[in-house]
Amino acid sequence: MRAGDALRAAATRIDRLDAEVLLAQLLGTNRMALLLALDRDIDEAAFKALVDRRAAGEPVAYITGSREFWSLDLTVTPDVLIPRPDSETLIEAALAAFGDAAPQSILDLGTGSGALLLAALDCWPAAFGVGVDRFEAAARVARGNAMRLGKRAAFIVGDWATALDARFELVLANPPYVETEAELARDVRDHEPASALFAGEDGLDAYRVLVPTLPALIADGGVALLEIGATQADAVAILAAHAGLSAQLHRDLADNPRCLALRRA
């Protein structure tokens, strides 16, 4: 079957963009090159198997094993949350926080694929980073990404509250913040790790554990950047105030509250 015919057939079952990404993956090329080669013959059965997986709800990033974040090509597996463009707000906030300066030490709590830490290290190549995750499988994915991208980072398996006895100029975290009963898209609900998504009835359980640990982790003059849900800014800012931290809100490209910059008051 010709690639163009296969693409048109697939687009009747799944999103056209998803079909293009999967076909490019099959052919070992990129989407732009694919669109110039739609007369190529393809393995129809192999492509159908990829389309079947997507039609069943499996995220494209897990099918291809990769996702772009901050222009970095990251390996992702079902052991880690798929990085979202909204999370790049934390990197933009970090750049704004440091201006012409550069943090020398960066900590990423709940590192998953390592997306936030590796993006920060891409901005400041001379810095050294530490990523912490509760799960060895996730830390293994992050280590692989760091090695492939040539970033100076170490990854620790442990709990936020007990893993480290050190201070960092930049602390990053995208904790779980979805309410237990929240409605989620099928591909997220059925395929991404629940431990990286859900945080109790109000979605704040992870912040209740994480925020009180931050004063001991932020170096003098440093900042912690937390991703938040669109309705959680006030609640997390109150937790921060109780921990002796000031909070500054950053919004994402859709103008939704997305990040709190926390500093020792």
Buried (B, 14 or more C-beta within 10 A) or exposed (E): BEBBEBBEBBBEEBEEEBBBBBBBBBBEBEEEEBBEBBEBEBEEEEBBEBBEBBEEEBBBBBBBEBBEBBEBEBBBBBBBBBBBEBBBBBBBBBEEBBEEEEBEBBBBBBBBBBBBBBBBBBBBEEBBBBBBBBBEEBBBBBBBBBEEBEBEBEBEBEEBEEBBEEBBBBBBBBBBBBBEEEEEEEBBBEBBBEBBBBBBEBBBBBBBBBBBBBBEBBBEEBBBBBBBBBEBBEBBBBBBBEBEBEBBBBBBEEEBBBBBBBBBE
